[in-house]
Amino acid sequence: MKKKNNSKLKIIPLGGLEQIGMNITAFEYEDSIIVVDCGLSFPEDDMLGIDLVIPDVTYLRDNIDKVKGFFITHGHEDHIGAIPYILRDINVPIYATKLTIGIIDNKLREHNMLTKVKRKVVKYGQHINLGCFRVEFIKTNHSIQDAAALAIYSPAGIVVHTGDFKVDYTPVFGDAIDLQRFGEIGKKGVLALMCDSTNAERPGFTNSERTVGKTFDNIFSDHKNTRIIIATFASNVDRVQQIINSAYKFGRKVVVEGRSMVNIISTATELGYLHIPENTLIDIEQLKDYPDEQTVLITTGSQGESMAALSRMAANLHKKVTIKPGDTIIFSSNPIPGNEKAVSNVINELFMKGAEVIFQDAHVSGHACREEIKLIYSLVKPKYAIPVHGEYKHLKAQASIARELGYSKENIFILSSGNVLELDENEAKVVGQVPVGDILVDGLGVGDVGNIVLRDRQHLAEDGIIIVVMTLESGSGQVLAGPDIVSRGFVYVRGAESLMDEAKHVLDDVMDYCMGKNITDWGKIKTEVKDELSEFVWKKTKRRPMIMPIIMEV
C-alpha cells in the first residue's frame, strides 16, 4: 500500500452526526469509495405521519462508479435500517459479521431484495480488499452480539472506526473485545480514530451485560407469585438470553411477543447466538394453560412506541394479553433521548392498572463511558481525533476527553453531516460540503413527502381547513350554485352557525365584486376568495385555517 503522488483520504459523514441514529460515512481515496453503516432514524414529533427517516445519498449516487461496498459494524436499526431503501439505487456488496448479515437478510427478504443484493459474511481478523482500501474487522462488545470495529487501511494511513462499542470483559456470549488488536494497530501508527461518543459524558466504566442477569435472578426470586413481563430492545440478544436463563432457573415458561422480537430471536437461535432450553418457549396462545406465576413475557415497547406490544397492552388494545393487578413489569432499557415522555406515559398507564413497574437497575448501556474511551485512545494513539455517534453535546464531551489526553485543538475534528474532511500524515482540514439531509419514508413512499407536505400537515393539524365550493356557468361565469362552506378541524359547525353565516355573506360579496368587475379568470377568483375569507376568519377567531376554493363549471 505505497502512497502514490499526493492524494489525500476524504472522510465524508452523510448522516449520524449531531443526532442519535442514521449513521452512514463515506471514505474516499482517488477512484474508490467505501461506505461504513447505512442506518435510519426515527421521526421527530413534528414529522406528522412519517414512519422513518433515511439519509440523502445523492453524493454516492453521483459517484456510483467509485462506490465499492458497504461495511456494517453491527445489526442495530440506526446502522442497517436504510439498507433496503439505499441499495435499490446503489447496489454494491455488503460486508458484515454473521449475526449482522442474518438480520440484514430478514430486512432484504421483507423488501423482496434478497436475490438482488450481494452479501458476504466476514470473520474477525479477516481483511477485505476493495479498490484502494483494505478493511479489517475487529471484535468489540455492544448490546447486540457480533459488533465490530473497523480498521480501514488506505494509502494515506489507517483510520480506526469503533462502531458502537463498550469494553465488556465478561460478555454473556462469545469473547471480550480484542484490545490486543487495537494495541497492535496502534503500534503501526494510526492516522485517525472515529470513536463512539454516546456515553462520553458519563464517568467511569460501563457495567458488564452479565450484571443484569444477577438483577433478573433477584427480581424473579422476589416475585415468585406474579406474572412477569419484561420489555427490552428486540436486538439485545444477550439480554433475552439472560431473561430465558432466569426463567428456566425459576421454572417459568417464556412467551415472546412483538414482531421484531420474534424475527430477531428466530434468526439468533438459528445461527447459534441464543440457546433456549427445551420446552421453555411457548406460543402466546398457550398462556392460558399455565398459571401466571409460571410465565414470563418478553416483549417490545420499552421505548413507549405506540404500536409496540407493551404499549398496546397498557392501552387495553392487545388481543391476547391484558395487564392485571399484581403483574410485575420490568423495563430493561433506558429511554432514548426524545422518548422520555412516551415511556413515562406507558409506565403511568401500567401503574393505574395495578401492576408493579420496575425500571431501576434492569439495564446496562451498550456504549463506552469516559474511561473506556480513554483506553481505546491510549491503545490506538491516533494522530487525529474524530468523535462520532451522538448529539453535539456528546461529540463535545469526547473532544474534551481527547484534550485531557493531550490532543491539541487542531487535531480534534467535530464534523457535521456533509463535511468533507481531507487528511494525510501532514495535515487534516475540512475542504467542502456535499448534499445531505433527511429523506422521509411514509408508508411505501420514499422521499415523496418533503418539507412542503409536512408544513401542510402541520398547518392542518394546528388550524384545520375550510373548503369553499361553487359552480359557475361556462362562458358567462355567472354563479349558479354556492359558494358553500365545508370546514374540518376549524370550528365545530353546529356551535358556530352565526360565524358561518357571516362568512357566507363575505363570500357572496366577493363573488358580486368579481361579477361586477367581469373577473372570469379562475385563479383571480380563487385568490380573492382566499384573501377576503382569510382576513375575515383571522379577525373573528385569530386562526389561520387552510382555505381551498373549488370551482366547478357547468
LOMAR-270111 format. One record per residue (C-alpha): residue in one letter; x, y, z. Coordinates in steps of 0.05 Angstrom, whole numbers, padded with zeros to 5 digits, always signed. Layout:
N
aXYZ ...
REM end
This chain:
554
m+00000+00000+00000 k+00052+00052-00021 k+00027+00123-00020 k+00028+00148-00091 n+00032+00222-00111 n+00000+00269-00061 s-00072+00244-00058 k-00108+00250+00009 l-00161+00209+00043 k-00230+00240+00047 i-00278+00224+00104 i-00349+00245+00089 p-00404+00233+00142 l-00471+00231+00104 g-00512+00225+00168 g-00509+00207+00241 l-00472+00268+00268 e-00506+00314+00317 q-00563+00263+00325 i-00574+00193+00351 g-00585+00148+00291 m-00578+00149+00215 n-00504+00131+00216 i-00470+00129+00148 t-00400+00152+00129 a-00363+00150+00062 f-00288+00141+00057 e-00258+00163-00010 y-00188+00156-00038 e-00178+00174-00112 d-00225+00128-00151 s-00250+00086-00092 i-00307+00098-00043 i-00327+00051+00013 v-00385+00065+00060 v-00390+00047+00134 d-00460+00033+00160 c-00527+00052+00130 g-00576+00070+00185 l-00643+00103+00194 s-00670+00148+00248 f-00740+00153+00276 p-00783+00214+00262 e-00784+00276+00306 d-00850+00297+00338 d-00863+00349+00284 m-00857+00298+00227 l-00930+00282+00225 g-00947+00213+00196 i-00875+00197+00178 d-00852+00126+00192 l-00777+00132+00188 v-00722+00177+00163 i-00665+00155+00118 p-00602+00193+00095 d-00596+00231+00030 v-00543+00194-00011 t-00541+00240-00072 y-00465+00241-00065 l-00459+00166-00072 r-00509+00165-00129 d-00468+00218-00166 n-00404+00178-00156 i-00435+00109-00164 d-00377+00083-00207 k-00329+00094-00149 v-00372+00061-00095 k-00343-00008-00080 g-00382-00034-00020 f-00416-00024+00048 f-00384-00046+00113 i-00433-00054+00170 t-00408-00052+00242 h-00469-00084+00276 g-00543-00101+00268 h-00579-00043+00300 e-00632-00003+00261 d-00591+00061+00266 h-00536+00025+00228 i-00573-00021+00180 g-00645+00005+00175 a-00636+00044+00110 i-00603-00013+00071 p-00666-00036+00034 y-00680+00035+00011 i-00610+00058-00006 l-00588-00006-00041 r-00644-00001-00092 d-00602+00053-00126 i-00532+00037-00101 n-00528-00037-00109 v-00459-00057-00084 p-00438-00115-00039 i-00448-00113+00037 y-00395-00140+00085 a-00412-00155+00158 t-00406-00208+00212 k-00452-00269+00215 l-00509-00245+00260 t-00509-00176+00227 i-00517-00208+00158 g-00572-00253+00187 i-00612-00192+00210 i-00598-00155+00144 d-00624-00216+00106 n-00690-00211+00144 k-00697-00139+00122 l-00680-00153+00049 r-00728-00212+00049 e-00785-00165+00071 h-00769-00119+00013 n-00760-00176-00038 m-00687-00157-00048 l-00651-00220-00023 t-00631-00243-00092 k-00612-00173-00116 v-00560-00154-00063 k-00493-00189-00053 r-00476-00203+00019 k-00411-00230+00048 v-00402-00257+00119 v-00336-00234+00148 k-00298-00263+00208 y-00260-00222+00259 g-00188-00212+00236 q-00206-00221+00163 h-00185-00167+00113 i-00227-00146+00053 n-00192-00112-00005 l-00235-00063-00045 g-00205-00012-00092 c-00151+00027-00055 f-00177+00004+00013 r-00166-00056+00057 v-00215-00064+00115 e-00204-00108+00177 f-00259-00128+00225 i-00241-00125+00300 k-00282-00158+00355 t-00318-00109+00402 n-00375-00114+00453 h-00441-00078+00447 s-00514-00090+00466 i-00521-00136+00406 q-00473-00192+00390 d-00424-00194+00332 a-00408-00120+00336 a-00344-00099+00302 a-00296-00041+00298 l-00263-00029+00230 a-00190-00015+00215 i-00191+00020+00147 y-00124+00017+00113 s-00114+00069+00058 p-00052+00094+00021 a-00057+00157+00064 g-00057+00119+00130 i-00101+00077+00176 v-00168+00100+00204 v-00199+00062+00262 h-00275+00066+00267 t-00300+00036+00332 g-00373+00028+00312 d-00418+00027+00374 f-00378-00007+00429 k-00364-00018+00503 v-00310-00057+00538 d-00341-00119+00569 y-00291-00169+00599 t-00347-00218+00618 p-00396-00217+00560 v-00456-00264+00562 f-00437-00296+00496 g-00371-00301+00460 d-00306-00265+00474 a-00286-00199+00505 i-00267-00141+00460 d-00200-00153+00425 l-00160-00098+00460 q-00095-00131+00438 r-00111-00119+00365 f-00127-00046+00378 g-00058-00041+00410 e-00023-00076+00352 i-00055-00030+00301 g-00038+00030+00346 k+00036+00009+00342 k+00033+00012+00265 g+00014+00086+00270 v-00059+00107+00263 l-00080+00169+00224 a-00148+00179+00256 l-00195+00149+00307 m-00270+00154+00297 c-00297+00135+00366 d-00368+00125+00393 s-00389+00185+00436 t-00458+00164+00460 n-00436+00158+00534 a-00377+00206+00531 e-00409+00249+00586 r-00412+00191+00635 p-00353+00180+00682 g-00322+00112+00697 f-00336+00046+00661 t-00400+00015+00634 n-00421-00046+00674 s-00417-00115+00643 e-00480-00141+00610 r-00474-00201+00657 t-00493-00157+00718 v-00564-00152+00690 g-00570-00228+00696 k-00560-00223+00771 t-00612-00168+00775 f-00662-00212+00738 d-00649-00270+00785 n-00662-00225+00845 i-00727-00197+00814 f-00751-00268+00797 s-00737-00293+00867 d-00773-00232+00898 h-00835-00241+00853 k-00849-00315+00855 n-00925-00307+00856 t-00937-00259+00798 r-00933-00259+00723 i-00871-00224+00698 i-00870-00181+00634 i-00803-00154+00610 a-00796-00101+00556 t-00729-00093+00522 f-00698-00079+00454 a-00711-00135+00405 s-00639-00134+00382 n-00609-00144+00451 v-00600-00219+00444 d-00556-00225+00506 r-00610-00192+00548 v-00661-00241+00521 q-00613-00298+00536 q-00607-00276+00608 i-00683-00269+00616 i-00691-00340+00588 n-00636-00365+00636 s-00672-00335+00697 a-00740-00361+00673 y-00711-00431+00665 k-00678-00428+00733 f-00745-00409+00766 g-00786-00458+00726 r-00824-00408+00683 k-00847-00414+00611 v-00828-00358+00563 v-00872-00323+00511 v-00841-00276+00460 e-00887-00221+00436 g-00875-00166+00384 r-00857-00178+00310 s-00786-00151+00312 m-00772-00192+00375 v-00797-00256+00344 n-00756-00244+00280 i-00690-00230+00314 i-00697-00286+00365 s-00710-00337+00310 t-00650-00311+00270 a-00605-00312+00331 t-00627-00382+00351 e-00617-00409+00280 l-00546-00380+00278 g-00529-00406+00347 y-00525-00340+00385 l-00582-00357+00431 h-00591-00421+00470 i-00662-00437+00493 p-00672-00498+00537 e-00723-00548+00510 n-00796-00536+00528 t-00782-00466+00554 l-00813-00426+00497 i-00888-00429+00489 d-00935-00396+00440 i-00977-00337+00463 e-01040-00379+00452 q-01015-00427+00507 l-01010-00373+00560 k-01079-00391+00587 d-01056-00463+00600 y-01006-00440+00654 p-01016-00403+00720 d-00989-00332+00719 e-00932-00347+00767 q-00904-00397+00717 t-00899-00349+00658 v-00854-00293+00632 l-00869-00249+00572 i-00811-00217+00534 t-00839-00160+00493 t-00822-00099+00451 g-00844-00029+00471 s-00791-00009+00521 q-00788+00059+00486 g-00863+00074+00493 e-00874+00064+00417 s-00949+00068+00407 m-00954+00007+00362 a-00907-00038+00402 a-00934-00097+00443 l-00926-00067+00513 s-00959-00001+00495 r-01018-00039+00465 m-01024-00080+00530 a-01022-00016+00572 a-01077+00015+00529 n-01121-00048+00530 l-01112-00056+00455 h-01074-00122+00457 k-01115-00181+00432 k-01081-00235+00474 v-01054-00202+00537 t-01089-00159+00589 i-01050-00126+00645 k-01076-00148+00713 p-01066-00120+00783 g-01005-00156+00812 d-00968-00164+00746 t-00894-00146+00752 i-00869-00106+00692 i-00795-00093+00681 f-00767-00040+00634 s-00700-00068+00614 s-00675-00007+00575 n-00664+00068+00582 p-00707+00117+00544 i-00672+00140+00481 p-00666+00217+00483 g-00733+00244+00460 n-00774+00184+00482 e-00777+00200+00556 k-00849+00226+00554 a-00876+00166+00515 v-00842+00119+00564 s-00869+00153+00626 n-00939+00154+00596 v-00937+00078+00588 i-00908+00069+00658 n-00965+00111+00687 e-01017+00071+00650 l-00987+00006+00676 f-00987+00032+00748 m-01060+00053+00741 k-01078-00019+00722 g-01049-00041+00789 a-00984-00070+00761 e-00916-00063+00795 v-00866-00029+00748 i-00791-00037+00757 f-00744+00007+00716 q-00683+00013+00761 d-00620-00028+00751 a-00651-00075+00700 h-00608-00047+00644 v-00536-00032+00627 s-00514+00011+00569 g-00482-00016+00506 h-00436+00044+00499 a-00368+00062+00528 c-00363+00112+00585 r-00304+00161+00593 e-00252+00112+00620 e-00264+00061+00564 i-00259+00117+00512 k-00192+00137+00543 l-00170+00064+00540 i-00183+00060+00465 y-00147+00126+00453 s-00086+00103+00491 l-00084+00037+00453 v-00096+00066+00384 k-00056+00131+00394 p-00086+00166+00333 k-00057+00230+00303 y-00127+00259+00294 a-00190+00250+00337 i-00258+00250+00303 p-00315+00238+00353 v-00376+00204+00321 h-00444+00175+00341 g-00482+00222+00385 e-00514+00290+00393 y-00469+00352+00390 k-00461+00353+00466 h-00435+00281+00465 l-00385+00297+00410 k-00361+00357+00452 a-00354+00312+00513 q-00309+00265+00474 a-00269+00324+00447 s-00256+00344+00520 i-00231+00273+00535 a-00182+00279+00477 r-00159+00347+00504 e-00147+00314+00573 l-00105+00262+00538 g-00061+00316+00508 y-00090+00325+00438 s-00086+00396+00412 k-00149+00432+00387 e-00121+00430+00315 n-00122+00354+00315 i-00193+00344+00341 f-00249+00349+00289 i-00322+00354+00307 l-00354+00346+00239 s-00424+00359+00214 s-00460+00313+00167 g-00439+00331+00096 n-00370+00359+00114 v-00312+00333+00071 l-00251+00323+00115 e-00186+00314+00076 l-00128+00284+00113 d-00059+00255+00108 e+00003+00250+00153 n+00018+00325+00147 e-00049+00358+00156 a-00124+00350+00161 k-00177+00401+00143 v-00250+00408+00123 v-00248+00426+00049 g-00320+00426+00028 q-00391+00403+00035 v-00434+00351-00001 p-00510+00350-00001 v-00541+00314+00059 g-00609+00314+00092 d-00668+00274+00115 i-00708+00232+00065 l-00775+00217+00096 v-00808+00149+00088 d-00884+00149+00094 g-00917+00081+00080 l-00890+00058+00013 g-00869+00128-00009 v-00795+00145-00002 g-00779+00219-00007 d-00847+00239-00036 v-00864+00275+00028 g-00820+00336+00034 n-00819+00399+00076 i-00878+00429+00039 v-00923+00369+00052 l-00901+00368+00125 r-00916+00442+00131 d-00986+00429+00103 r-00996+00372+00153 q-00973+00418+00209 h-01020+00472+00185 l-01079+00425+00180 a-01062+00396+00249 e-01059+00465+00281 d-01115+00505+00246 g-01157+00458+00204 i-01184+00471+00134 i-01242+00509+00102 i-01265+00487+00033 v-01306+00535-00009 v-01346+00502-00065 m-01382+00539-00121 t-01410+00525-00190 l-01400+00576-00247 e-01435+00577-00315 s-01386+00565-00371 g-01379+00625-00417 s-01415+00677-00375 g-01381+00660-00309 q-01446+00671-00270 v-01452+00638-00202 l-01502+00581-00208 a-01493+00549-00140 g-01456+00566-00076 p-01409+00589-00052 d-01417+00536+00002 i-01371+00526+00061 v-01346+00460+00088 s-01297+00460+00146 r-01257+00407+00182 g-01216+00416+00245 f-01231+00491+00246 v-01293+00502+00289 y-01350+00456+00309 v-01401+00479+00258 r-01464+00468+00299 g-01439+00516+00353 a-01417+00568+00303 e-01476+00579+00256 s-01472+00655+00261 l-01398+00654+00244 m-01412+00610+00183 d-01470+00654+00162 e-01426+00716+00165 a-01371+00680+00126 k-01423+00663+00073 h-01442+00737+00067 v-01369+00754+00059 l-01363+00703+00002 d-01427+00729-00032 d-01397+00799-00030 v-01332+00774-00061 m-01370+00739-00117 d-01413+00802-00131 y-01349+00843-00134 c-01317+00793-00184 m-01380+00792-00227 g-01384+00868-00227 k-01312+00874-00249 n-01321+00818-00301 i-01266+00776-00269 t-01274+00707-00301 d-01203+00682-00290 w-01208+00625-00240 g-01141+00639-00210 k-01160+00711-00194 i-01228+00689-00165 k-01194+00638-00120 t-01143+00689-00096 e-01199+00740-00080 v-01238+00686-00042 k-01177+00664-00003 d-01155+00734+00016 e-01223+00760+00038 l-01243+00697+00076 s-01175+00691+00109 e-01178+00763+00134 f-01250+00754+00160 v-01233+00689+00196 w-01170+00719+00227 k-01209+00779+00253 k-01263+00736+00284 t-01223+00677+00311 k-01148+00694+00308 r-01138+00629+00270 r-01110+00616+00201 p-01141+00553+00173 m-01120+00528+00104 i-01171+00555+00054 m-01185+00515-00010 p-01232+00544-00062 i-01260+00493-00110 i-01295+00517-00174 m-01338+00473-00219 e-01362+00493-00288 v-01429+00474-00318 
REM end
